[in-house]
């Protein structure tokens, strides 16, 4: 009698290979999501620094920071902050939006008796960010915030 050799994988071998691939793909996707959160947080910090620069330029020309009643950027009543047509000064050609605009927004709070201070706030996603401030920094933020003051 001649033995016939069968080629292929057994069911056990296939299940082991599939389970290993599933575990590896889960680990990779978890790391990718974390990297995306860190990237969006880095963009938020950069955006707030750009807005801070525009506000400082506005202050140099007007000796006061703009008063904003709605507290949200760019939805607030910023007047001539971004494009002062009377003087031809453009402080910021495009106001940046939060990367997850449907979830978060940037916030501005004008402080001080003489309009001489402000606070910019962005909600962060990465809870391990050392620059983040714990809960309670703004009502709209779930956990962590990044705050810039006029300094």
Secondary structure as UniProt FT lines:
FT   HELIX           11..62
FT   STRAND          72..73
FT   TURN            74..75
FT   TURN            79..80
FT   STRAND          83..84
FT   TURN            85..88
FT   STRAND          89..90
FT   TURN            99..103
FT   STRAND          106..111
FT   TURN            113..114
FT   STRAND          117..124
FT   TURN            127..128
FT   TURN            130..131
FT   TURN            135..136
FT   TURN            139..140
FT   STRAND          144..149
//
